[in-house]
């Protein structure tokens, strides 16, 4: 009985001590946010809808881009387009079809709030990198322009996987972003799906 009492007393002293021996769960070091780290784009669909001179409601759709790599932190987003698939498009607004091919790397300033759910806003200023997007039209087939993604972002164009102010949800190995925005009477909804890299 004496040994049991002494043992219980010692255990109580260790637990009630400075915390060096037994750490409470709330004191454990917090791990990285769910969204942080490397992600691979698996699916992307961007829908633009607006009025044109020929139609009260035109719909422009872009899909693809699988393989784009995105590295996220609380203050930045880096896009690596190396080896990514083309982004196909079909525009009712000007009756064109074709694809865009992204290459190179783009590093942007970003503000991410939340952990498993929150918002991510990519800044149009302060981006660096050599990323380019080249356009090819298929009807009729012709080569379009090749432009700097950084330069387009500086003008306010959030092309492809770049989001202006998106909501996100993160669950283990999956990340979803939805960016809804309006500009010059047009509404854009971008839906992006990633798996952890």
N, CA, C and O of each residue as an XYZ file, in Angstrom:
788
protein
N       0.826     -1.195      0.000
C       0.000      0.000      0.000
C       0.862      1.248      0.000
O       0.564      2.213     -0.704
N       1.935      1.234      0.789
C       2.840      2.367      0.886
C       3.508      2.645     -0.452
O       3.632      3.792     -0.881
N       3.946      1.539     -1.114
C       4.596      1.707     -2.411
C       3.629      2.306     -3.439
O       4.014      3.168     -4.229
N       2.382      1.849     -3.423
C       1.403      2.382     -4.367
C       1.181      3.869     -4.115
O       1.103      4.653     -5.060
N       1.077      4.264     -2.833
C       0.854      5.666     -2.489
C       2.028      6.527     -2.917
O       1.845      7.615     -3.463
N       3.237      6.035     -2.668
C       4.430      6.776     -3.071
C       4.488      6.914     -4.584
O       4.815      7.975     -5.116
N       4.158      5.804     -5.275
C       4.186      5.841     -6.737
C       3.199      6.852     -7.295
O       3.529      7.607     -8.209
N       1.982      6.870     -6.743
C       0.978      7.822     -7.212
C       1.409      9.253     -6.919
O       1.185     10.152     -7.729
N       2.023      9.460     -5.769
C       2.478     10.803     -5.414
C       3.553     11.289     -6.349
O       3.543     12.455     -6.745
N       4.491     10.419     -6.719
C       5.567     10.790     -7.630
C       5.018     11.118     -9.012
O       5.432     12.091     -9.643
N       4.067     10.283     -9.480
C       3.471     10.542    -10.788
C       2.742     11.876    -10.795
O       2.810     12.621    -11.773
N       2.043     12.179     -9.702
C       1.323     13.445     -9.608
C       2.280     14.615     -9.621
O       1.997     15.639    -10.244
N       3.426     14.482     -8.938
C       4.413     15.550     -8.905
C       4.995     15.803    -10.296
O       5.197     16.952    -10.688
N       5.267     14.719    -11.045
C       5.848     14.885    -12.376
C       4.866     15.576    -13.328
O       5.246     16.450    -14.106
N       3.578     15.160    -13.250
C       2.578     15.740    -14.134
C       2.319     17.195    -13.779
O       2.140     18.032    -14.664
N       2.298     17.497    -12.482
C       1.986     18.845    -12.040
C       3.209     19.753    -12.022
O       3.113     20.907    -11.606
N       4.344     19.254    -12.460
C       5.579     20.034    -12.420
C       5.657     21.073    -13.518
O       4.653     21.676    -13.899
N       6.861     21.273    -14.021
C       7.102     22.357    -14.979
C       6.599     22.041    -16.382
O       6.584     22.924    -17.240
N       6.192     20.822    -16.630
C       5.734     20.465    -17.974
C       6.847     19.892    -18.828
O       6.610     19.497    -19.969
N       8.055     19.841    -18.293
C       9.168     19.319    -19.066
C       9.041     17.826    -19.279
O       9.522     17.295    -20.280
N       8.397     17.144    -18.347
C       8.269     15.696    -18.450
C       7.034     15.317    -19.247
O       7.105     14.466    -20.133
N       5.902     15.941    -18.943
C       4.655     15.624    -19.627
C       4.116     16.894    -20.274
O       3.797     17.850    -19.566
N       4.005     16.928    -21.605
C       3.499     18.103    -22.306
C       2.021     17.919    -22.601
O       1.601     16.863    -23.072
N       1.255     18.923    -22.330
C      -0.168     18.882    -22.644
C      -0.341     18.948    -24.159
O       0.466     19.587    -24.833
N      -1.380     18.299    -24.719
C      -1.586     18.293    -26.166
C      -1.646     19.695    -26.761
O      -1.166     19.908    -27.874
N      -2.226     20.657    -26.040
C      -2.359     22.014    -26.571
C      -1.012     22.699    -26.719
O      -0.889     23.673    -27.462
N      -0.003     22.201    -26.022
C       1.313     22.811    -26.073
C       2.188     22.227    -27.179
O       3.288     22.718    -27.431
N       1.700     21.184    -27.835
C       2.490     20.564    -28.887
C       2.666     21.551    -30.041
O       1.779     22.354    -30.332
N       3.820     21.475    -30.687
C       4.117     22.388    -31.787
C       3.138     22.162    -32.934
O       2.884     21.022    -33.323
N       2.589     23.250    -33.473
C       1.641     23.155    -34.591
C       2.384     22.791    -35.869
O       3.464     23.316    -36.138
N       1.796     21.881    -36.661
C       2.397     21.486    -37.925
C       2.077     22.500    -39.006
O       1.390     23.487    -38.746
N       2.572     22.266    -40.228
C       2.293     23.192    -41.325
C       0.812     23.185    -41.680
O       0.113     22.196    -41.460
N       0.348     24.292    -42.226
C      -1.049     24.382    -42.647
C      -1.329     23.342    -43.723
O      -0.440     22.964    -44.486
N      -2.574     22.887    -43.774
C      -2.961     21.850    -44.732
C      -2.628     22.260    -46.164
O      -2.171     21.432    -46.953
N      -2.851     23.528    -46.509
C      -2.661     23.983    -47.887
C      -1.186     24.101    -48.281
O      -0.860     24.107    -49.468
N      -0.302     24.193    -47.296
C       1.107     24.487    -47.581
C       1.802     23.311    -48.268
O       1.519     22.149    -47.980
N       2.720     23.641    -49.183
C       3.526     22.618    -49.824
C       3.279     22.517    -51.319
O       2.756     23.438    -51.946
N       3.671     21.368    -51.878
C       3.630     21.149    -53.318
C       2.352     20.428    -53.733
O       1.948     19.441    -53.117
N       1.718     20.948    -54.800
C       0.485     20.374    -55.327
C       0.593     20.193    -56.836
O       1.276     20.958    -57.517
N      -0.092     19.164    -57.353
C      -0.151     18.915    -58.791
C      -1.576     19.137    -59.285
O      -2.521     18.566    -58.740
N      -1.730     19.957    -60.307
C      -3.048     20.201    -60.876
C      -3.531     18.961    -61.622
O      -2.826     18.439    -62.486
N      -4.733     18.491    -61.289
C      -5.296     17.322    -61.964
C      -6.451     17.698    -62.882
O      -6.705     17.007    -63.869
N      -7.154     18.782    -62.570
C      -8.283     19.198    -63.409
C      -8.518     20.693    -63.231
O      -8.372     21.239    -62.137
N      -8.887     21.342    -64.340
C      -9.193     22.763    -64.294
C     -10.286     23.065    -65.316
O     -10.212     22.634    -66.467
N     -11.293     23.806    -64.883
C     -12.340     24.258    -65.792
C     -12.632     25.720    -65.480
O     -12.932     26.078    -64.341
N     -12.540     26.555    -66.506
C     -12.782     27.983    -66.355
C     -13.908     28.373    -67.308
O     -13.827     28.116    -68.509
N     -14.947     28.990    -66.777
C     -16.103     29.387    -67.574
C     -16.279     30.901    -67.477
O     -16.455     31.450    -66.389
N     -16.227     31.574    -68.644
C     -16.496     33.012    -68.732
C     -17.864     33.186    -69.398
O     -18.143     32.554    -70.416
N     -18.703     34.027    -68.834
C     -20.000     34.299    -69.448
C     -20.252     35.800    -69.484
O     -20.029     36.510    -68.504
N     -20.723     36.265    -70.637
C     -20.998     37.688    -70.765
C     -21.694     38.011    -72.068
O     -21.929     37.131    -72.897
N     -22.016     39.252    -72.240
C     -22.751     39.727    -73.404
C     -21.793     40.209    -74.481
O     -20.791     40.863    -74.193
N     -22.118     39.874    -75.731
C     -21.351     40.364    -76.873
C     -22.313     41.071    -77.836
O     -23.524     41.086    -77.614
N     -21.770     41.647    -78.889
C     -22.616     42.344    -79.863
C     -23.517     41.369    -80.615
O     -24.552     41.758    -81.157
N     -23.113     40.094    -80.643
C     -23.882     39.095    -81.386
C     -24.748     38.197    -80.511
O     -25.575     37.444    -81.024
N     -24.567     38.270    -79.204
C     -25.301     37.363    -78.324
C     -25.536     38.003    -76.965
O     -24.652     38.671    -76.430
N     -26.749     37.798    -76.392
C     -27.011     38.331    -75.045
C     -26.260     37.571    -73.968
O     -26.066     38.082    -72.865
N     -25.830     36.336    -74.285
C     -25.050     35.551    -73.331
C     -24.139     34.588    -74.077
O     -24.597     33.605    -74.660
N     -22.860     34.880    -74.051
C     -21.857     33.998    -74.645
C     -21.112     33.265    -73.536
O     -20.917     33.798    -72.443
N     -20.703     32.044    -73.832
C     -19.963     31.235    -72.866
C     -18.628     30.814    -73.463
O     -18.580     30.178    -74.516
N     -17.554     31.171    -72.787
C     -16.209     30.761    -73.184
C     -15.694     29.761    -72.145
O     -15.769     30.024    -70.945
N     -15.175     28.618    -72.596
C     -14.764     27.560    -71.677
C     -13.315     27.159    -71.952
O     -12.912     26.982    -73.102
N     -12.535     27.018    -70.868
C     -11.174     26.497    -70.950
C     -11.058     25.292    -70.017
O     -11.589     25.299    -68.907
N     -10.347     24.243    -70.491
C     -10.159     23.029    -69.687
C      -8.747     22.506    -69.895
O      -8.129     22.738    -70.934
N      -8.239     21.788    -68.877
C      -6.955     21.102    -69.025
C      -5.900     21.614    -68.070
O      -6.204     22.035    -66.954
N      -4.642     21.572    -68.525
C      -3.532     22.053    -67.716
C      -2.987     21.074    -66.705
O      -2.175     21.446    -65.857
N      -3.424     19.811    -66.778
C      -2.937     18.827    -65.808
C      -1.418     18.779    -65.794
O      -0.766     18.880    -66.834
N      -0.873     18.626    -64.606
C       0.580     18.543    -64.464
C       1.241     19.838    -64.046
O       2.438     19.856    -63.759
N       0.476     20.931    -64.005
C       1.035     22.176    -63.476
C       1.313     21.981    -61.993
O       0.462     21.483    -61.256
N       2.494     22.371    -61.561
C       2.883     22.206    -60.157
C       2.754     23.548    -59.439
O       3.223     24.577    -59.923
N       2.112     23.512    -58.283
C       1.886     24.713    -57.484
C       2.465     24.511    -56.092
O       2.121     23.554    -55.399
N       3.348     25.419    -55.689
C       3.887     25.400    -54.334
C       3.311     26.588    -53.582
O       3.493     27.736    -53.986
N       2.610     26.306    -52.480
C       1.914     27.335    -51.717
C       2.538     27.554    -50.353
O       2.932     26.609    -49.670
N       2.619     28.830    -49.967
C       2.952     29.206    -48.593
C       1.998     30.324    -48.212
O       1.177     30.746    -49.026
N       2.100     30.804    -46.988
C       1.185     31.846    -46.529
C       1.364     33.144    -47.300
O       0.453     33.972    -47.334
N       2.533     33.337    -47.923
C       2.804     34.624    -48.582
C       3.209     34.499    -50.042
O       3.593     35.490    -50.662
N       3.129     33.298    -50.600
C       3.549     33.163    -51.988
C       2.992     31.933    -52.676
O       2.609     30.957    -52.030
N       2.952     32.000    -54.011
C       2.519     30.877    -54.841
C       3.466     30.777    -56.029
O       3.641     31.736    -56.781
N       4.076     29.603    -56.189
C       4.987     29.380    -57.310
C       4.384     28.348    -58.246
O       4.009     27.253    -57.829
N       4.295     28.720    -59.539
C       3.723     27.847    -60.560
C       4.845     27.337    -61.459
O       5.581     28.123    -62.054
N       4.967     26.020    -61.552
C       5.945     25.405    -62.443
C       5.166     24.700    -63.546
O       4.491     23.699    -63.305
N       5.269     25.239    -64.764
C       4.497     24.717    -65.885
C       5.248     23.651    -66.679
O       4.729     23.153    -67.678
N       6.439     23.299    -66.261
C       7.262     22.343    -66.996
C       6.535     21.012    -67.169
O       6.142     20.382    -66.187
N       6.359     20.588    -68.422
C       5.747     19.298    -68.708
C       4.239     19.252    -68.552
O       3.654     18.172    -68.630
N       3.592     20.384    -68.335
C       2.142     20.381    -68.135
C       1.399     20.223    -69.462
O       1.936     20.518    -70.530
N       0.157     19.753    -69.372
C      -0.682     19.556    -70.552
C      -1.220     20.901    -71.049
O      -1.253     21.884    -70.310
N      -1.629     20.920    -72.287
C      -2.194     22.138    -72.860
C      -3.569     22.424    -72.262
O      -4.233     21.533    -71.733
N      -3.974     23.675    -72.356
C      -5.294     24.115    -71.909
C      -6.123     24.388    -73.162
O      -5.834     25.326    -73.905
N      -7.144     23.581    -73.399
C      -7.969     23.761    -74.592
C      -9.049     24.803    -74.323
O      -9.492     24.975    -73.188
N      -9.467     25.495    -75.382
C     -10.514     26.494    -75.208
C     -11.514     26.445    -76.364
O     -11.189     26.069    -77.490
N     -12.749     26.844    -76.032
C     -13.812     26.985    -77.012
C     -14.583     28.241    -76.641
O     -15.275     28.284    -75.624
N     -14.453     29.269    -77.487
C     -15.026     30.575    -77.190
C     -16.213     30.868    -78.107
O     -16.064     30.962    -79.325
N     -17.390     31.010    -77.505
C     -18.553     31.456    -78.267
C     -18.442     32.937    -78.606
O     -18.966     33.391    -79.624
N     -17.761     33.681    -77.753
C     -17.702     35.138    -77.905
C     -17.114     35.569    -79.241
O     -17.543     36.574    -79.809
N     -16.128     34.816    -79.756
C     -15.564     35.158    -81.069
C     -15.460     33.931    -81.981
O     -14.757     33.946    -82.991
N     -16.182     32.865    -81.597
C     -16.270     31.647    -82.419
C     -14.889     31.066    -82.750
O     -14.586     30.779    -83.908
N     -14.061     30.898    -81.712
C     -12.728     30.322    -81.911
C     -12.524     29.108    -81.002
O     -13.127     28.998    -79.935
N     -11.669     28.215    -81.451
C     -11.246     27.058    -80.650
C      -9.736     26.938    -80.759
O      -9.124     27.489    -81.674
N      -9.147     26.222    -79.831
C      -7.703     26.022    -79.866
C      -7.170     25.613    -78.522
O      -7.876     25.009    -77.714
N      -5.910     25.949    -78.282
C      -5.321     25.617    -76.993
C      -4.231     26.616    -76.620
O      -3.698     27.343    -77.458
N      -3.925     26.618    -75.325
C      -2.829     27.420    -74.782
C      -1.836     26.471    -74.130
O      -2.229     25.525    -73.447
N      -0.550     26.723    -74.340
C       0.501     25.916    -73.708
C       1.342     26.804    -72.812
O       1.932     27.786    -73.261
N       1.387     26.441    -71.530
C       2.177     27.188    -70.556
C       3.540     26.526    -70.392
O       3.644     25.300    -70.377
N       4.583     27.342    -70.268
C       5.935     26.845    -70.051
C       6.636     27.735    -69.017
O       6.209     28.862    -68.767
N       7.704     27.223    -68.427
C       8.507     28.023    -67.506
C       7.956     28.043    -66.094
O       7.110     27.229    -65.723
N       8.455     28.996    -65.314
C       8.130     29.098    -63.889
C       7.707     30.533    -63.572
O       8.286     31.490    -64.084
N       6.704     30.663    -62.733
C       6.234     31.968    -62.279
C       6.133     31.953    -60.757
O       5.488     31.080    -60.176
N       6.773     32.920    -60.126
C       6.711     33.056    -58.676
C       5.940     34.328    -58.349
O       6.310     35.415    -58.792
N       4.864     34.191    -57.570
C       4.007     35.333    -57.273
C       3.913     35.584    -55.771
O       4.150     34.701    -54.947
N       3.561     36.811    -55.456
C       3.197     37.139    -54.082
C       1.741     36.734    -53.889
O       0.917     36.906    -54.787
N       1.429     36.195    -52.709
C       0.059     35.764    -52.441
C      -0.245     35.936    -50.962
O       0.657     35.993    -50.126
N      -1.524     36.017    -50.661
C      -1.969     36.056    -49.265
C      -2.938     34.909    -49.056
O      -3.994     34.850    -49.685
N      -2.568     33.992    -48.161
C      -3.413     32.833    -47.875
C      -3.887     32.921    -46.433
O      -3.077     33.085    -45.520
N      -5.188     32.813    -46.223
C      -5.757     32.806    -44.884
C      -6.504     31.501    -44.674
O      -7.041     30.922    -45.618
N      -6.533     31.041    -43.425
C      -7.175     29.770    -43.128
C      -6.173     28.645    -43.120
O      -4.967     28.872    -43.214
N      -6.675     27.424    -43.008
C      -5.829     26.237    -42.953
C      -6.427     25.156    -43.847
O      -5.925     24.902    -44.942
N      -7.494     24.524    -43.380
C      -8.184     23.521    -44.197
C      -9.264     24.150    -45.073
O      -9.771     23.519    -46.000
N      -9.603     25.378    -44.773
C     -10.533     26.150    -45.594
C     -10.174     27.619    -45.421
O      -9.807     28.060    -44.332
N     -10.287     28.364    -46.506
C      -9.935     29.778    -46.415
C      -9.935     30.423    -47.770
O     -10.694     30.039    -48.659
N      -9.063     31.423    -47.925
C      -8.982     32.163    -49.183
C      -7.522     32.314    -49.606
O      -6.616     32.360    -48.775
N      -7.323     32.388    -50.915
C      -6.008     32.668    -51.471
C      -6.155     33.760    -52.518
O      -6.957     33.650    -53.445
N      -5.367     34.813    -52.354
C      -5.385     35.932    -53.295
C      -3.978     36.101    -53.861
O      -3.013     36.253    -53.111
N      -3.869     36.073    -55.181
C      -2.584     36.240    -55.859
C      -2.444     37.695    -56.281
O      -3.324     38.247    -56.941
N      -1.329     38.313    -55.895
C      -1.085     39.719    -56.240
C      -0.701     39.860    -57.705
O       0.018     39.023    -58.250
N      -1.177     40.908    -58.329
C      -0.802     41.166    -59.720
C       0.552     41.848    -59.823
O       1.083     41.986    -60.925
N       1.128     42.280    -58.700
C       2.427     42.960    -58.715
C       3.491     42.111    -58.035
O       3.192     41.265    -57.192
N       4.726     42.351    -58.416
C       5.857     41.702    -57.753
C       6.185     40.308    -58.213
O       7.020     39.650    -57.594
N       5.562     39.821    -59.280
C       5.845     38.466    -59.763
C       7.194     38.417    -60.472
O       7.651     39.414    -61.030
N       7.824     37.245    -60.443
C       9.087     37.027    -61.147
C       9.007     35.697    -61.905
O       8.119     34.881    -61.656
N       9.937     35.496    -62.823
C       9.987     34.220    -63.542
C       9.854     34.382    -65.040
O       9.534     35.458    -65.546
N      10.112     33.267    -65.749
C      10.159     33.284    -67.215
C       8.944     32.620    -67.861
O       8.973     32.326    -69.056
N       7.885     32.380    -67.101
C       6.728     31.662    -67.639
C       6.122     32.374    -68.838
O       6.000     33.598    -68.859
N       5.741     31.575    -69.843
C       5.092     32.099    -71.039
C       3.870     31.253    -71.372
O       3.779     30.087    -70.987
N       2.934     31.862    -72.096
C       1.781     31.128    -72.606
C       1.701     31.372    -74.110
O       1.697     32.515    -74.567
N       1.636     30.277    -74.873
C       1.558     30.348    -76.334
C       0.191     29.844    -76.778
O      -0.288     28.822    -76.285
N      -0.432     30.553    -77.700
C      -1.771     30.226    -78.168
C      -1.732     29.654    -79.579
O      -1.014     30.152    -80.446
N      -2.517     28.598    -79.794
C      -2.679     28.006    -81.120
C      -4.169     27.902    -81.410
O      -4.931     27.384    -80.594
N      -4.585     28.397    -82.579
C      -5.978     28.310    -82.999
C      -6.138     27.113    -83.936
O      -5.256     26.824    -84.745
N      -7.273     26.422    -83.817
C      -7.458     25.196    -84.610
C      -8.474     25.337    -85.732
O      -8.578     24.442    -86.570
N      -9.227     26.429    -85.777
C     -10.255     26.567    -86.810
C     -10.314     28.005    -87.319
O     -11.081     28.805    -86.783
N      -9.523     28.360    -88.345
C      -8.509     27.521    -88.995
C      -7.234     27.460    -88.156
O      -7.027     28.285    -87.266
N      -6.386     26.478    -88.448
C      -5.158     26.300    -87.683
C      -4.195     27.445    -87.945
O      -3.823     27.726    -89.084
N      -3.803     28.094    -86.865
C      -2.818     29.173    -86.990
C      -2.166     29.407    -85.637
O      -2.797     29.238    -84.593
N      -0.920     29.789    -85.664
C      -0.198     30.102    -84.438
C      -0.591     31.481    -83.940
O      -0.600     32.450    -84.701
N      -0.915     31.561    -82.661
C      -1.243     32.839    -82.055
C      -0.038     33.416    -81.342
O       1.094     33.005    -81.596
N      -0.272     34.358    -80.457
C       0.840     35.020    -79.765
C       1.473     34.157    -78.679
O       0.852     33.223    -78.171
N       2.700     34.477    -78.334
C       3.392     33.914    -77.182
C       3.707     35.077    -76.249
O       4.415     36.010    -76.627
N       3.179     35.016    -75.029
C       3.281     36.163    -74.135
C       3.836     35.766    -72.771
O       3.751     34.609    -72.361
N       4.396     36.733    -72.092
C       4.880     36.546    -70.733
C       3.693     36.492    -69.776
O       2.857     37.396    -69.768
N       3.618     35.438    -68.972
C       2.533     35.315    -67.989
C       2.671     36.413    -66.937
O       1.673     36.958    -66.466
N       3.903     36.732    -66.573
C       4.152     37.795    -65.586
C       3.631     39.134    -66.083
O       3.014     39.883    -65.325
N       3.877     39.439    -67.360
C       3.413     40.706    -67.926
C       1.891     40.760    -67.972
O       1.292     41.798    -67.689
N       1.274     39.654    -68.324
C      -0.191     39.617    -68.379
C      -0.793     39.768    -66.982
O      -1.805     40.445    -66.804
N      -0.166     39.137    -66.001
C      -0.653     39.269    -64.630
C      -0.568     40.715    -64.161
O      -1.472     41.207    -63.486
N       0.519     41.395    -64.518
C       0.689     42.799    -64.129
C      -0.409     43.686    -64.701
O      -0.715     44.739    -64.140
N      -1.009     43.259    -65.827
C      -2.103     44.009    -66.435
C      -3.462     43.604    -65.863
O      -4.494     44.158    -66.241
N      -3.451     42.635    -64.950
C      -4.700     42.210    -64.320
C      -5.339     40.988    -64.930
O      -6.489     40.679    -64.618
N      -4.609     40.262    -65.818
C      -5.144     39.048    -66.419
C      -4.758     37.836    -65.570
O      -3.578     37.508    -65.441
N      -5.754     37.184    -65.000
C      -5.524     35.979    -64.205
C      -5.781     34.774    -65.100
O      -6.871     34.201    -65.109
N      -4.749     34.406    -65.851
C      -4.875     33.339    -66.836
C      -4.679     31.960    -66.209
O      -4.020     31.816    -65.179
N      -5.263     30.955    -66.853
C      -5.030     29.571    -66.446
C      -5.239     29.347    -64.963
O      -6.308     29.661    -64.439
N      -4.237     28.809    -64.271
C      -4.409     28.457    -62.856
C      -4.243     29.624    -61.886
O      -4.375     29.436    -60.677
N      -3.957     30.820    -62.389
C      -3.784     31.961    -61.495
C      -5.140     32.413    -60.966
O      -6.064     32.650    -61.744
N      -5.260     32.533    -59.654
C      -6.529     32.937    -59.055
C      -6.401     34.335    -58.462
O      -5.371     34.695    -57.893
N      -7.448     35.098    -58.603
C      -7.423     36.467    -58.087
C      -7.755     36.503    -56.593
O      -7.019     37.091    -55.801
N      -8.862     35.872    -56.221
C      -9.273     35.830    -54.814
C     -10.193     34.630    -54.637
O     -11.416     34.774    -54.623
N      -9.603     33.450    -54.502
C     -10.357     32.199    -54.507
C     -10.597     31.670    -53.102
O      -9.820     31.924    -52.182
N     -11.696     30.923    -52.958
C     -11.885     30.129    -51.750
C     -11.193     28.789    -51.975
O     -11.069     28.334    -53.112
N     -10.742     28.158    -50.892
C     -10.140     26.835    -51.040
C     -10.579     25.923    -49.907
O     -10.932     26.383    -48.821
N     -10.552     24.626    -50.178
C     -10.750     23.601    -49.156
C      -9.644     22.575    -49.326
O      -9.327     22.161    -50.441
N      -9.067     22.175    -48.215
C      -7.961     21.219    -48.213
C      -8.340     20.029    -47.335
O      -8.707     20.190    -46.171
N      -8.244     18.841    -47.912
C      -8.536     17.615    -47.174
C      -7.444     16.598    -47.457
O      -7.466     15.915    -48.481
N      -6.489     16.502    -46.539
C      -5.416     15.525    -46.701
C      -4.625     15.730    -47.968
O      -3.829     16.663    -48.072
N      -4.847     14.841    -48.951
C      -4.070     14.879    -50.184
C      -4.793     15.592    -51.314
O      -4.369     15.490    -52.465
N      -5.866     16.306    -51.023
C      -6.587     16.998    -52.090
C      -6.823     18.468    -51.741
O      -7.046     18.822    -50.583
N      -6.767     19.302    -52.762
C      -6.969     20.745    -52.605
C      -7.891     21.208    -53.731
O      -7.685     20.867    -54.895
N      -8.908     21.986    -53.370
C      -9.850     22.525    -54.351
C      -9.886     24.037    -54.216
O      -9.948     24.567    -53.107
N      -9.849     24.730    -55.347
C      -9.977     26.190    -55.363
C     -11.117     26.575    -56.286
O     -11.293     25.985    -57.352
N     -11.889     27.565    -55.873
C     -12.947     28.126    -56.712
C     -12.794     29.644    -56.683
O     -12.892     30.277    -55.632
N     -12.554     30.205    -57.858
C     -12.353     31.650    -57.990
C     -13.504     32.233    -58.798
O     -13.659     31.920    -59.978
N     -14.312     33.083    -58.163
C     -15.431     33.734    -58.842
C     -15.143     35.228    -58.914
O     -14.850     35.860    -57.900
N     -15.228     35.787    -60.116
C     -14.940     37.199    -60.266
C     -15.741     37.811    -61.409
O     -16.212     37.104    -62.300
N     -15.888     39.131    -61.374
C     -16.602     39.861    -62.417
C     -15.697     40.968    -62.958
O     -14.961     41.618    -62.215
N     -15.778     41.161    -64.282
C     -14.955     42.191    -64.913
C     -15.609     42.622    -66.216
O     -15.886     41.794    -67.084
N     -15.853     43.912    -66.347
C     -16.434     44.476    -67.567
C     -17.707     43.752    -68.012
O     -17.899     43.501    -69.202
N     -18.564     43.423    -67.062
C     -19.830     42.781    -67.396
C     -19.755     41.282    -67.608
O     -20.771     40.646    -67.892
N     -18.569     40.707    -67.475
C     -18.392     39.260    -67.633
C     -18.194     38.621    -66.259
O     -17.587     39.208    -65.363
N     -18.719     37.407    -66.116
C     -18.556     36.626    -64.891
C     -17.650     35.432    -65.180
O     -17.853     34.717    -66.161
N     -16.662     35.220    -64.333
C     -15.735     34.093    -64.487
C     -15.810     33.198    -63.263
O     -15.786     33.672    -62.127
N     -15.903     31.889    -63.509
C     -15.822     30.906    -62.433
C     -14.730     29.904    -62.806
O     -14.846     29.188    -63.800
N     -13.672     29.862    -61.999
C     -12.567     28.935    -62.214
C     -12.578     27.872    -61.124
O     -12.556     28.192    -59.936
N     -12.611     26.612    -61.533
C     -12.628     25.467    -60.605
C     -11.352     24.664    -60.832
O     -11.145     24.106    -61.909
N     -10.495     24.609    -59.808
C      -9.210     23.922    -59.925
C      -9.110     22.816    -58.877
O      -9.484     23.016    -57.721
N      -8.607     21.650    -59.281
C      -8.429     20.498    -58.381
C      -6.966     20.068    -58.395
O      -6.348     19.943    -59.452
N      -6.428     19.845    -57.198
C      -5.026     19.443    -57.040
C      -4.918     18.202    -56.167
O      -5.781     17.929    -55.332
N      -3.846     17.464    -56.378
C      -3.458     16.409    -55.447
C      -2.074     16.747    -54.896
O      -1.272     17.398    -55.565
N      -1.808     16.308    -53.696
C      -0.543     16.653    -53.057
C       0.628     16.045    -53.817
O       0.611     14.883    -54.224
N       1.650     16.891    -53.989
C       2.815     16.474    -54.752
C       3.747     15.608    -53.970
O       4.777     15.180    -54.491
